[in-house]
């Protein structure tokens, strides 16, 4: 299931980037264009998978002609959330955690 959403990329003074998807909360960042594009796709895939997993309606795709940016660029990002949905098998792991965390989890 391939989905496409526009993303707004903002360039920082140090050359790094941060990105936001209109219609979604949150964002991600990267040290350069290559890293921020990879992180944007991963964020979109995991966000779409969360919407689908919870049975929520996917956010509407914003028309790119309605978007503008002064400090970066706008790009369409394609993402496939299906690998995130397939990897939902629970795996048992034994870990050691502080006692206070065990009590908190038992509440």
Buried (B, 14 or more C-beta within 10 A) or exposed (E): EEBEBBBBBBBEEEEBBBBBBBEBEEBBBBEEBEBBBEBBBEBBBEBBBEBBEEEEEBBEBBEBEEEEEEEBEBBEBEBBBBEBBEEEEEEEEEEEEEEEEEEEEEE
